[in-house]
Amino acid sequence: MAGKKREIQLQAVINNQSLWDEMMQNKGLTVIDVYQAWCGPCKAMQALFRKLKNELNEDEILHFVVAEANSIVTLQSLRDKCEPVFLFSVNGKIIAKIEGANAPLINQKIINLINEERKIAAGEMVRPQYHEIAFVDSVIEGAEEESHVDQLYSIAIINPKAVNTGKSIEIKEKIVNAGFVIEAEDKRMLSEKQVRVFYSQIADQPEFEDFVSLMTTGLSCILVISRSNEQEPPLEEIASNPETEVESVEKQREMATLMVKKEWDSLQEYLERKNISQFCDVEENIDNVNKFIDIFFPDFKNMASIKLERILALLRPALFREKKEEVLNIIQDEDFKILMERQIVLSRKEAETLCKEYENQDYFENLIEYMTSGPSLALVLLRDNGLKHWKNLIGPRTVEEAKESFPESLAIQFAMDSLPINQLYGSDSLEAAEKEIQYFFPPQHTLAVIKPHVTQEQREEIFDLIKKAGFDITQAKEIIINKEQADKIYFKITNKDFYKDVLEVLSEGSSLVMVLTKWNASSEWRRLMGPTDPDEAKLLSPNSIRAKFGINILRNATHGSSNNFDAMEAIKTIFEEFVPENPEKN
């Protein structure tokens, strides 16, 4: 009986609309465990709530209640839920919701909100303008429940030193192997303002200004990280009641949600244990994380709901020769983005690898002869759920199978009399797709320079153009290019009369020098830059970088290497530590 009394003191019971309305008058934070009449409140969380109540010692601004969804009109949309739901009310406004007994997330949410209340009371901050959660009746067709369900994310920044030396790859592998998920990733040059905001907690340290300089002169890697749902921490079971040991299967499943999760290490703790925290800085405060996600990944909420997938597609020789444009139009109409394309004449070995699924067929030799007879068109396609959509679009491997199960597929539409096979090829899996893309579109590197006259805002726009064009910014550093470096970058014009003018322009301030990585990198970068003269670029290539940001033929915004050999020579001069992953391809 004593135990039950403590529970009542810990959590007030709300079981009708009148008590709910009264409860909403509470000052400060009220944590509401919404339960179903048939299963009761989430006992698994009571130990955590009691611990927080004792440690925070804020009885005036921290309240815990249990609310029966079946008896309260406001909670109608939360009825018949199979897992616990926790609501967070601040001064009578529901501002957050967490589904499931996620102890680490709930613990952090309560601590953050109470700390905010303390700061507000002390006059250290203004009360945030919270977005109030509106409850929608889920039985109304087409109605959507408010989506403010918290997800526990962290922001990590891998510093320029680790990026430049390639250690960032090792760090990301360790993060993933520990059960974390990298939800989003971006390489960028941080602005001084971004560094000062993210690292504000160490701004009073004596070497902070040097640190800001270090962080703004190289390429950082920014990650949004969550804990994998597939790897659960060990569970600490609630002691069983001898009187209720015999439970139905449904009841056992229900009780499984009332088990207490042991807290995982935070990401910061994990990095410290692995001795790599000096290369990677982490923000785990929920409110700060949300703020930085908005800064670094403004489309993150949309990205989280879209599963973009890259695949390799191939038009076999006859189809490429006769109906290329028709096929490409269909691909674009199906919302695929063509990231890369190239004509390629397959060797016998390559043809045998791509046609392995037909090797037991009588026509296999004829197929190999056909595949090596002329150019095929290889494409890298990108789309939401791209692998499945491409498979459904093209249909099965043979025309006969397509007639039976996919009569509307491209296999039927573009069938050829010569061979009974699908004239379009697609990767079997995402893993196979990446291997095939790496093979047919081997990454190459080129040197790119953004010149001193380009403003910070223009740099950001150029960065966006580079990424949209499919380049990976592998390395970057901000330097004032000296004559020795310029001689390597511009070696083809060092004997020209105007070279001294080039050196003068480069000496006017810092240039941003980058290694860009993509198949056919040098040619693709020169195409993106446009003609050397900005006036000519505006006429011939109005969407190019030089057309948009160039001033004159000397201050034309950017520079790039002419070919792969020149690029690697210049890269070795500027980035001495750079080692390409596939130097034989450059």
N, C-alpha and C positions, 0 to 999 in steps of 0.2 A: 504493500500500500504506500509505503514511503516513497518508493521509486515512482509510482504513478503521480504522486503529489508533485514531485520535482518536475516531471514532464509538463504538468499543467502550468506550473509557475514559469517554465521556460517558454512555452508557446501557448498563447491565448487561442481558444477554440472559437472559430467563426462558422456558424452553421445556418445562417439565414441572411437575407438581404439587409435587414435592419442593423445587425451586428457588423456586416461588411461596411455599410455606410458610416457607421460610428468609427470603425477601425481606420477608415480613410482620412479621419481627422487627426491621426497621429502626426506628431512633429518628428522630423528626422527620417531615418530609414526604417522601413518595415519589410521584413523578409517573410514572404508568404509561401508556405508549402501547400499547393493546391492538390487535393487528393480526391479519389473516387470513393463513394460510400462502400463499395464492395471490397476494397483493399486497405483502406485506412491511410493515415499519414506515413511519410517515409521515415521510419525509425532509424534507418542507417545514417541519416544526417544529424540526428539529435546530439551525438557526441561532439561533432564539429561545432554546432550552434552553441552548445554549452561552453565549449572551450573559448570560442570567440567572445561570448558574453562576459566570461570571467576575465579574459585578457584585455579586451578593449575597455571594459568597465564604463560603459556609456549608456546607462539605463534610460536616460532622458531622450536619447536620440537613436537608440537601437532597440527594435522590437521584433519578436518572432511570433508568428501566428500560423495556425493550420486552418485551411478553408475548404469546406466540402463543396465541390463543384456542383453536385446534384441539387443543392439546396439554395444556391445563390444565382439569381438571374444574370448578374454581370458576367459570371463564369460559364455561361451556357456553351460557348464555343470550345471550352476545355473539358467538357464531359466525355466520358468513355475513352479517355487517354490510357494507353497501356504502360506508360512510364511516368515517373514523377515530373511535375512542372513547378518551377520556383519563380515567383514574381518578386520584383523589387520596387517598392513604392517609396518615393521621396516626397514628403509633405503632401500626401494625397494624390500623387501622380505616378502611375505605373510607367517606369522608364526603362525596364529591362526584363527579359525573360530567359530562363535557362531550362532546357528540357533534359531530363535525366539526372541521376545522382552523381554529377561531376564535381566531386569534392574540391579538387584544386581550383577549378574555375569559380565555383561559388565562394570559396574562401577568399580568393583574390578580389572578387567583385565586392564583397562586403567590406573588406579592409579599405579598398580604394574609395568607396562611397563614404565611409565613416571619416576617412582622412579629409575628404572634401568638406564634409560638414564641419569638421574642426577648424579648417582653414577659413571657411565662410564665417563662422562664429567669431574667429579672431580678427576678422577684417583683412585677411591675407589674400583673398580671392573673391571674385564676384560669382554668384550662383550661376552655373551653366544653364543655358536654355535647352533643357532636355526635350527630346521628341517623345511625346506620350504615346504609349501603345494602345491602339484601339482594338477591342475584341470584336471579331466578326463571327456571326453564326455560321458554322461550317456546313450546316445542312442546306444553306442557300446555294443553289447551283451556280457555279462560276465565281463564287466569293472566294477571296484569298485571305488567309490569315496574315496578320502583320508579321513581317519577316525579321523583326529585331530580336532574333535568337542569337545569343552571344556565342562566338567561336573563339577558342583560345589561340591567339596568334602571337608570335614574337617577330620583331624586326631585327635582323642582323646585318651589320656592315663589315665586310672583309676589307681590310685596309689596302692601300696601294702597294705597299711592300709585298704583301702576300700575293696580290694579283700579278705583279710584275715578275715574280719568281716562279709563278705557277703553283704556289702552295694552296691557292684558293680551291683548286680541284680536289686536293687531299682533304681540305676542311669540309667541303660539301659532301664528299663521300662518307666521312666520319659522321656528319650530322644525319645523313640518310640511314646509315647502318645502325645508328642508335635508336631508330624508330621514329624519327621526325620526318615530316614531309615538307619539301620545298614547294610552296604553293605558287610563288612568283619569284622571278629573278631578273635583275637588270644591272648592267655595267654602265657606270656614268661617272663623270667628273662632278664631284660635289662642289656647290658654291660655298663661299665663305659663310653666308647666312645659314645655309643648311647645316654646316658643321657646327656653328655656334649654337644652333637650336638643339641639335641631337645630343651634343656633348655639354650642354649647359651645366650639368652636375659637377663637371671638373673645371669650370671656367676660372675658378680662383686659384688653380695650381700655377706655380711660377713658370712652367714651360708650356703653358697653354697656347701662346701665340705661335711658338715654333710648331706645335702640334697642328694648329689650324693650317699653317703653311704647308706642312707635309700632306695633310688630307686633301688639300685643294690643288695639288700639283700633279696628281696621278689618278689613275682609274681605280675606283672602288667598285665592289660587287655588293649590291643590296639584295637581301633575301627576305621574303615573307615565309615564315615557318610555322607549321602546326604539328601537333602530335598525331601520328598515324592512328586511324581507327582500327586497323587490322592487328596492331600489336597492343594488347591491353596489359596494364601493370598487374602484378599479382593481386588477388582479391583476398581480403580478410573477412571470413564468413562470420555472420552473427551467430552466437551460440543458439543451438536449436532448443526448442521447447519439447520435452519428452511427451507432453500431452498432445502435441500436434505434429509428431514425426511422420505420420502417415498422411501425405498430402496428395492431392490430385496433380496430374501433370501441369495443368494450368496454374495451380497454386505454386508449384515449384518454380515455374517460369517467372511468376509474379515475385516470388521471394528473391529470385536472382537479381532483381533490380534494387533490392534492399541490402546489397552487400557493399561494404565500405572499400573504396579503392585506396590503396596506398599511394601516396604522392610520388610521381616520377621526379627525378632530378629536373630542375628547371634547365633550360638551354644553357644559361650562363654557368650553372654549376657543372654541367657536363663538359663544357669547353675548358673550364678550369681544371677538371680532373684529367683531361686529355692533354693538358699543357699547351693549348692552342688559343687561349683567351687573349693573348697579346696580339694576335692577328685579327681577331674578330670581336666586335663590340655588339652588345645585345641590349635591346629595350623590351621589357616584358610587362610594363605597366599598361593595362588595357586601354586607358584613355589616350596615353601617349602613342601606343601602337596604332590605334585608329587614326590619330592625327598624322603620323608619318606615312601610313598607307595612303591616305588622301594626297599627301605631298608627292610621294615617289611612284605610286600606282593608282592614279585617279580613276582608272577603269576596273579596279580590282573586283568590285562586286559583280560586274558583268563578266569578268574573266572567270570568276569562280563557278559560274553556272554554265560555262561553255567549255567543251572538251575538244580543243583544237588538236588535230592530228595531221602529221606529215606522212605522205605515202609516195611511193614510186609508181608511176603509170607508164605504159609503153604502147605506142601504136606500131603494129607490125608493118613490114615494108610496103605491102600493097595498099593497106589502109592509109598509111602516111602519104603515099604517092598520089592516091586518087581522091581521098576525102578528108584531108587534114583539117581544112577550115570548118567543115561541118561538125567534125568531132570537137574541135576547140570551142566552137560556139555552144555546143551542148554542155561541155565542162563548165563554162562560165555561167550558163543559165542555171546550172545546178549549184551555184554559189561556191564553187571551188576557186581558190586563188592559185594561179600558176606562179610558183616561186622561181623556178628555173626550168629551162628546156634546152635540149641539144639534140642534134642529129648524130647518130652513131651507127657505124657498120660493125656488127657484132663479129667477133672471132668465133671459130667453131666451139672453143671451150666455153665462151660466154653464152652462146646459143644453147649449148647442152645444159648449162646450169639453169638458165631461165626456163627451159622446156623440159626439165627433169620429170615433171608429172606425166609427160606423154611418152616416156622412154620405152614402155612396153607395147606401144601401139605399132601397127604395121607401117604406118606412114611416118615414123619417127625420122628416118633418114631424109625423106622428102621435106619434112618440116625444118630440119637443120639446114638443108640446102637453101630453103626459102628464107630463113632468118638471116643467113649470111650473104644473101644475093644483092642486097642494097641497104640503104640507110633506114633505120627505124627512128622514131621520135621518142626520146625519153623525157618525162616530165616529173617535176616534184610538185605535188598538189597539197594544198592546205585547206582544211574545212573542219567545222564542228562535226565530231564523230565521223571523220573522213574515211577511215578504213571500212567501216560497215556500209557507209553510203556508196562508196565506189564499188564495192563487191555487189551490192544490190543493183546498182546502175548498169554494170557491164554484164552481169549474169555469170553462169557457171563456165567451166573450161571448154566445153564442147557445144556445138550448135544443137546436137541431138538432145542433150540435157536441158539446154535453154528452152527448146520447144515444149518440153514437158512441164517445166516448173517456172520459167521466167520468159514467157512469150513476148513481153514488152521490153526486154533488155536490149542493150546495145549489141550483144552477141548475135541476136536475130537481125537487128536493123542493119548491121554491117557485115553480115555473113558473106563469105567468098566461096565460089564454087571449087576453087583449087584444093582447099584443105578444110576438114570439118571442125576446125578449132575456133575459139574465140579470138578475134583479131585484136583484142585489147588485153593487156596484162595489168595486174595489180598485185601489190605486195600481199603475202599471206597473213602477216602479223606486223605489229608496230616494230618489233625487234628486227624482223627481216627487212622492213622498210628502211630503217636507219642504216643497216649494213649495205643495202642496195644503193641508197642515196650517197653514202660515203664512197662507194665504188664508182658509180657512174658520174658523180659530181664531186670529185676529190677537192677538199678545201685548199685554197691557195691564199697567199698573203700578199698584201701590197702596202706601201707606205702612203699615208695621207697627211697633209699639213693644212691646218686652218690658220690663216695668216693673222698678224697682229691687229689689223684694222677692224676685224670682225668683233662685234660686241658680244657680251655674255648672252643676251637674249637671242641674238642671231646664231650663236654657237648651239644653243638648245634646239633651235629649229633645224639646224644642220644635222645634229645628233638624231633627231626624229626622222629626217629624210634618210639617213644612213641605215637606221634600223628597219624602216619600212621597206627599204630596198633589199633586205635580207642579209645585210652584213652583220658579222659579229665583231664588235670592237674588242680585239684581243688584248691590246696594250695601248696605253696613252700616257703622255706626260707633257706638262707645260714647261717650255724652255725658251730662252732667248737663243736662237740659232746662231752659232758663231761661224766664222769663215771656213774652218776646217769641216764642220758638219755640212754647211751649205755646198761646199765643193763636191761632197759625196752625193748629196741630194740632187744638185743641179749640174752634174759633171758634164752633161752634153752641151751646156751653154757657157762654161767658164771662160771660153776664149772670145765670147761675143762682147761687143762694145757696151751693151746695155746691162751686162752682168753686175757692174758696180751699182747700178740702180736697184737691181734685185736685192743685193746685200744691204743697201740702205733701207729698203722697205722692211726687211727681216729684222733689222736692228732697232726698229721703232718700238718694239715691245715683245711680249711673250707670244710665241706660236704654240698651238696645240698640235703635237705630233702623235699620230696614231698608227697602229697596225690593224688593218681591216682584213677580215677573213671571210672568204666566200669562194665558191667555184668561179674560175675566170675573173679573179678579183681585180686585177689591174685594168682590164678592159671595161668591166662593169663600173669601176670607180670613175674612170675617165668619162664614161657615158653619163654618169650621174652628175659629174662636175659641169659638163658642157664645154663648148669652145673656149679657148684661152681668152679671147677678147669678150668682155661682158656685153658690149653692144651687138656683136655677132651672135652671142648666145641668146640674147633677147629675141632675135629674129628667128634663129634656127632651132633653139631648144629653150623656149620660154619658161619651162618648169624646172630647168637645171639650177644647180647651186650658184653658178657664176652669174646667171641671168638675174637671180633674185638678190644676191648679196655682193656681187662684184661692183667696183667703182670704176676702175680702168684696167688696162692690160697688165699693169704691175700689181695693183691692189685688186686682184680678181678673186679674192676670198679663199681659194684653196689651191693646192698643188697635189699631184699624184705621179707615181712612177710610171714609166712608159710600158714596162713589161715585167715579167716575174723575176728575171735575172737582176735587172736594175733595182727592183724593189727589195730583194733580199740583201743586196750590197748596201743599200741605204739603211735598211732595218738594222743590220749588224753594227752600223756606225752609231745609230741613236740608241738602240736597245741592245747593249752588249750581252745582257743576260738572256735574251730571247732565243729559245730553241724551238723551231717549228716541229709540230707533231708528225708531219709527213714531208720532210725536206725533199724527197725524191720527186714529189709532184710539183714543186715550184720551179 
